[in-house]
Amino acid sequence: MNKAIIGKKLGMTQVFFNDGTMVPVTVIQAGPCTVTQVKTAERDGYAAVQLGFDEVAERKLNKPELGHLKASGVKVKHLHEFKLEGTNLAVGAQVTCDVFSEGDFVDVTGTTKGHGFTGVIKRWNQHRLKETHGVGPVHREVGSMGPISSPSRVMPGKNLPGHYGVEKVTVLNLSVVKVDKERGVLLVKGAVPGAKNGIVYVRNAVKK
């Protein structure tokens, strides 16, 4: 059975096993999520389950959103679809963190931290220019970008300065170290994308 949930990254800590091994873990507030829509191949062309997370006040939602959420009876801020096969979830059902268990392998998707406009050294890990006479005050610039006369332009695909971060990234095959049902959190081994309080999507590993 496929499993998935929406969560919020709370931060990182560490866990000690009985043999003294220390493991860095990410704390994820996983759910509770409500099934807001169930899509079928006959009606929608594909099968999927839409989950809602993070309840908000009704005044913070517009009329189309309220109409969409009317069937489930909840007011949530975040919606996301998961292609879950072989599930019998109905609209209004609750999904909590205990759908996962210790030892499961999961894929976590999140949005990376934003770094604004950055140069090629920070963005693409390029080298600096020589810090000697003749280079000038441009030691961190990109240097030569291509031919002088022909074709007299910068070819597509070059690594240039620009907006760095705020990208959708998925980290594969992270193991679930602990499931705390009372607090509604998952402890996942390793780091996941995004800053604290960022929304993440956790699903069972597809390549494990």
N, C-alpha and C positions, 0 to 999 in steps of 0.2 A: 504494500500500500504506500502510495506517495504521501509525504507529509510536508507541510509548509506553514509558516506563520509570519506575521509582521511584528517587528519589535523596535526597541529604542536602545541605542548604545549608551550605557551608563558610565563606562570607563573600564579601566584595566586593574587587575590585582594579581595575586599569585596564590597557588594552592600547593600544599605539601602532601605528598602521598605517604603511606605508612613506612615505606623504605627510605624516607628522607628526601626523595626527589622533589625538586621544586619545579612547578610548571606555571608559566605565565598564561593568564586567562583573560578573556574579555567578558564583562558582565552585560548581558542583554536582557532588558525587560521584554519578555516574549508574551504578547497578548495581554489580556484576553481579547480575542478577535471574534467578530460576528460575521456570519455568512450573509452578505448583502445581495448576492445574485448567483444563480447557478445557470451556466450556459451549456446547452446540449448541441450535439452535432446535427440533430434533426432541425432544430429551430434557428441556431446561430451559425452553423457550419463548422463548429469546433466545440470541444468539451473543455470547460474551465470552471473554476470556483473563484468568485470575487470575495475578498475578505475586507472588513473595515476595522480600523484601529484608532484609538485615542478619541474618546468621546469629547464633544464640545457642546457649547450652548446653541440652542436652535437659532438665535439671532445671528450667529456667525456663518450660517449656511444660506444659500440663495434658494429660490423656488425650485429650479430644476434638481438641485441636490436633495432638497427635502422630498420631492416627489419620487426620486430614485430610491431613497432610503425608507420610504413609507412602509414597504412590505416587510422589512426586517425590524422595524420599530426602534431603531437606534439613530443617534446623531453622532457621526464620526467624522474625523478630519482627513484621514488617509484611507485610500482605497487601492487595492492591488489585486490583479488576477494571477492565479496559479493554475497551471494545467495539471490538475490532479486526476489521475485515472483510477477507476475502481473504488471511488468513495461514494458514500450514501449521505453526504451532508445536504441538509435542506436549508432554505432561507430562514434566518433567525437562529441557527444553531451556533453554539459557542465552541471556539477552538482555543485551548489553553496550552501552556508550555509542556504539559505532561504528554503531549503527543510524541515528543522525543524522549529518549531514555539514555542513560549513561552508556558511552561507548558508540553511539551513533555517529556517523560521519555526515556532515552537512556542508552545503555551499552557502556562503553569506554574501549578499549583494548590498552595496551601499554607495553613497556619493562621497568622493574624496574631499579633503579639505581644500578650500580655495586659497591661492597664493597671489592672486592679482596678476598684474602684468610683470613678467619676469624675463630675464635675459637667457641667452642660450646656455650659459654655464649651469644655472640652477634648473632650467627647464629640460635640457637635453644632456647634461653632464659632459659638456665639451670642455676642452682645455683652454687655459688662458694663452694670450700671446706672450712673446718674449718681453721680459721687463728690463730691456736694455735700451741704449741710445738708438734713436731713430724710429722707435715704435710709436712714441707719443702717448698721450693720456687716454689710450683706447685699449688697455690691456685685457678688458673683459668683453670686448666686442667680437663680432662673428668672424672678422677677417675676410679673405677673398671668398666670393660667392659664386664664381664661375668665369667663363671666358670673357675677354675684353672686347674683341671685335666681332666674333661670330659664336653664338647668335646674339650677343650683346644684350642679354637679359638673364634673369635668375630663373633657372629651370624649376618646374613644379616639384614639390616633394622635399624641398630643402628644409632643414631644421632652423626655424627662425624664432626670434623673440615673440612673445604673445601671452595670452591668458593661460595660466597654469593652474590645474586643479579643477574641482567641481565636475568630475567625470564619473560616470557609472562604472564601478569596478566590482568584479566578483572574485572572491577568494575560495578556492576549491578544497575539498577534503579536509575540513577542520573537524576535530573530534569533540564531542560533547563530554566534558569532564564531570559536570554535575547538573542535575535538574532540581530546582527548589520550587516545588509547587506552591508552598505557602506564600512565598514572596513573589512568585510568578516570574522567576528569572532563570536564564540558562547561563552556564559558565562554559564558554567555548575556548578551546586551546588556541593560543596565538592571537594575532591582531586581526581586526576587521576594518574595512575602509570607513572613513568619516570621522567627524569630531564627536565630542560628547553630546548626547541628546539627539544625535542624528538618527533618522529612520533607516532601518536595515530590513532586508527580507531574507529569511532563513528557510531553506528547503533541504530535503534529503539529497545527498550527493549523487550526482548523475553519472560520475565516472569511477565510482568506487565499487 
